[in-house]
Amino acid sequence: MATRHTIANGIVITALAVTLIALLVPVQGFGDRAPAAAAAALPAADDDGAGTMSTAYGPLTAADRDFVRKVRLAGLWELPAGRQAQQRGSRPAVRTAGEHLVEGHTDLDQQVIRVGQALGVDLPNQPSAQQQEWLSRLTQAQGDAYERLFVQLLRRAHGKVFALLAGIRAQTRNSMVRALATSANATVLDHITVLEESGLVDFDALSDAAPAPVPVPSSPALASPAPPLPSRKKESHESKGP
């Protein structure tokens, strides 16, 4: 009888030990993967080489500074693009989108300037070369082609910023950067919404793998150097009036 009890106790102890090991191993493995997963969730930032700085509002990382500069850059080209849409848009939805861009980035630009000054972040004063090229294409486009290009360029840009916002908002330890990310999140979501409400977004062309959307200009003299859309897209655009 004692032997049977001993064997039973041994089996129970062995089962408990195996269960404990099974529980501990996955937890340890997950702990090793967590930092890498968190890092992967945040889009790659431009590293200015200054490392992490101590501020009165919390640590300021290179990713934080890159985000602040990107918010400023967004306003530098989206403000003039919004004003242009207000003036040139023939569809009420396009003019409304332009109005939202102007209002949203006017407020956001004021906030990002205050953040830059408080944290000692040097901010750009003119759009990037790519953003200037987008503005040039918008200026050259006419009529229906202009409105479709406006909506597609702005919707694609806002989609990329939206992903960046999520990572920064979740991981920054700086209270001013966190507040800026919160404001920017609301602004970008509003802009995405009004752009989509225009009914002109080509969602298939929003992925990185797809070529940049380039509607056919109304005049050969205004042709953009970028490649034209496939014939299927051109026929779709030409069949729809303003």
C-alpha positions in Angstrom: 0.0 0.0 0.0 2.8 2.4 0.9 4.5 1.7 -2.4 1.3 2.5 -4.3 1.0 5.8 -2.4 4.6 6.6 -3.1 4.2 6.0 -6.8 1.0 8.0 -7.0 2.7 10.9 -5.2 5.6 10.7 -7.6 3.4 10.9 -10.6 1.6 13.9 -9.2 4.8 15.7 -8.4 6.2 14.9 -11.9 3.1 16.2 -13.6 3.2 19.5 -11.6 6.9 20.0 -12.5 6.2 19.4 -16.2 3.3 21.9 -16.1 5.4 24.5 -14.4 8.2 24.1 -16.9 5.7 24.4 -19.8 4.3 27.6 -18.3 7.7 29.2 -17.6 9.3 28.5 -21.0 6.7 30.4 -23.2 6.8 33.3 -20.8 10.5 33.6 -21.0 10.5 33.3 -24.8 7.8 36.0 -25.0 9.9 38.2 -22.8 12.8 37.9 -25.2 10.6 38.7 -28.2 8.7 41.6 -26.7 11.3 44.4 -27.2 11.8 43.3 -30.9 8.1 43.3 -31.5 7.7 46.7 -30.0 10.5 48.1 -32.1 9.0 46.6 -35.2 5.7 48.3 -34.5 7.3 51.7 -34.8 8.1 52.9 -38.4 11.8 53.5 -39.0 12.7 57.1 -38.0 15.4 59.4 -39.4 18.1 59.4 -36.7 19.7 62.8 -36.2 22.5 61.2 -34.2 21.8 63.1 -31.0 20.6 60.1 -29.0 18.1 60.4 -26.2 18.0 63.7 -24.4 16.7 64.6 -21.0 14.0 67.3 -20.9 11.6 68.7 -18.3 8.8 66.7 -20.1 10.6 63.4 -20.1 13.2 61.6 -22.3 13.3 62.8 -25.9 14.4 60.1 -28.4 15.5 60.4 -32.0 12.2 58.9 -33.0 10.4 61.6 -31.0 12.3 64.4 -32.7 11.8 62.8 -36.1 8.0 62.7 -35.5 7.9 66.4 -34.4 9.7 67.4 -37.6 7.4 65.2 -39.8 4.4 66.9 -38.3 5.9 70.3 -39.2 6.7 69.1 -42.7 3.1 67.8 -43.2 1.8 71.3 -42.6 4.2 73.0 -44.9 2.8 71.3 -48.0 -0.8 70.4 -46.9 -1.7 73.9 -46.0 -1.0 75.3 -49.5 -2.5 72.2 -51.0 -5.7 72.8 -48.9 -5.9 76.5 -49.9 -5.5 75.5 -53.6 -8.3 72.9 -53.3 -10.6 75.6 -51.8 -10.0 77.8 -54.8 -9.8 75.3 -57.6 -12.1 72.5 -56.5 -15.3 72.2 -58.6 -16.8 69.5 -56.4 -18.1 70.7 -53.0 -16.5 67.6 -51.3 -13.1 68.6 -52.6 -13.5 72.2 -51.4 -14.6 70.9 -48.0 -11.5 68.6 -47.8 -9.4 71.7 -48.6 -11.1 73.6 -45.8 -10.4 70.8 -43.3 -6.8 70.7 -44.3 -6.3 74.4 -43.8 -8.1 74.5 -40.5 -6.5 71.3 -39.1 -2.9 72.1 -40.1 -3.2 75.8 -39.0 -3.9 74.6 -35.4 -1.5 71.7 -35.6 1.3 73.9 -37.0 1.0 76.3 -34.1 1.2 73.4 -31.6 4.2 71.8 -33.3 6.1 75.1 -33.3 5.5 75.5 -29.5 6.6 71.9 -29.0 9.8 72.4 -31.1 10.7 75.5 -29.1 10.0 73.9 -25.7 12.1 70.8 -26.6 14.8 72.5 -28.6 14.0 70.6 -31.8 15.0 72.4 -35.0 12.1 72.4 -37.4 12.1 72.7 -41.2 10.8 75.8 -42.8 10.0 74.5 -46.3 8.5 71.3 -47.7 10.8 68.4 -48.6 11.8 67.9 -52.2 9.1 65.2 -52.6 6.5 67.4 -51.1 7.4 70.3 -53.5 7.1 67.9 -56.4 3.6 66.9 -55.2 2.6 70.6 -55.0 4.1 71.2 -58.5 2.0 68.3 -59.9 -1.1 69.7 -58.3 -0.4 73.1 -59.8 0.0 71.7 -63.3 -3.1 69.4 -63.2 -6.5 70.8 -64.3 -10.2 70.0 -63.9 -11.2 66.5 -63.0 -7.6 65.3 -63.1 -6.6 67.9 -60.5 -9.3 66.9 -58.1 -8.5 63.2 -58.4 -4.7 63.8 -58.0 -5.4 66.1 -54.9 -7.5 63.5 -53.2 -5.2 60.6 -54.0 -1.9 62.3 -53.0 -3.3 63.6 -49.7 -5.1 60.4 -48.8 -1.9 58.3 -49.4 0.2 60.8 -47.4 -2.2 60.8 -44.5 -2.4 57.0 -44.4 1.4 56.8 -43.9 1.4 59.4 -41.2 -1.5 57.6 -39.4 0.7 54.5 -39.0 3.6 56.6 -37.6 1.3 58.3 -35.1 0.2 55.0 -33.6 3.7 54.0 -32.8 4.8 57.3 -31.4 1.7 57.7 -29.2 2.1 54.2 -27.8 5.8 54.4 -27.0 7.0 57.9 -26.4 7.9 58.8 -22.8 7.8 62.6 -23.5 4.6 64.3 -22.4 4.8 67.1 -25.0 5.4 64.6 -27.8 2.5 62.5 -26.5 0.1 65.5 -26.5 1.2 66.4 -30.0 0.6 62.9 -31.2 -2.8 62.9 -29.7 -3.7 66.2 -31.5 -2.2 65.0 -34.8 -4.1 61.7 -34.5 -7.5 63.5 -34.4 -6.5 65.9 -37.2 -5.2 63.1 -39.5 -8.3 61.0 -38.9 -10.5 63.9 -39.8 -8.6 64.5 -43.0 -8.7 60.9 -44.0 -12.5 60.9 -43.5 -13.2 64.0 -45.6 -10.9 62.9 -48.3 -12.7 59.5 -48.5 -16.1 61.1 -48.5 -15.2 62.8 -51.8 -15.6 59.3 -53.4 -12.4 59.9 -55.5 -10.0 57.7 -53.5 -8.5 54.7 -55.5 -7.9 52.4 -52.6 -6.1 49.8 -54.8 -3.4 52.5 -55.5 -2.7 53.3 -51.9 -0.3 50.5 -51.1 3.5 51.0 -51.4 3.7 48.4 -54.1 1.3 50.4 -56.4 2.6 53.2 -58.6 1.8 56.8 -57.5 -1.5 57.9 -58.9 -1.2 60.2 -61.9 -4.4 61.2 -63.6 -4.0 62.2 -67.3 -3.8 66.0 -67.6 -6.4 67.8 -69.7 -3.7 69.3 -72.0 -0.5 67.6 -73.4 1.4 70.8 -72.5 0.6 70.2 -68.8 1.7 66.6 -68.8 3.4 65.4 -65.6 6.8 63.7 -65.9 5.4 60.8 -63.9 4.1 57.7 -65.8 0.4 57.7 -66.7 -2.2 55.4 -65.1 -3.1 52.1 -67.0 -5.8 52.5 -69.7 -8.5 51.1 -67.4 -8.0 53.9 -65.0 -7.9 56.6 -67.7 -11.1 55.4 -69.2 -12.7 55.4 -65.7 -11.6 59.0 -65.1 -12.6 60.3 -68.5 -16.1 58.8 -68.2 -16.9 60.8 -65.1 -17.7 64.4 -65.3 -16.7 67.0 -62.6 
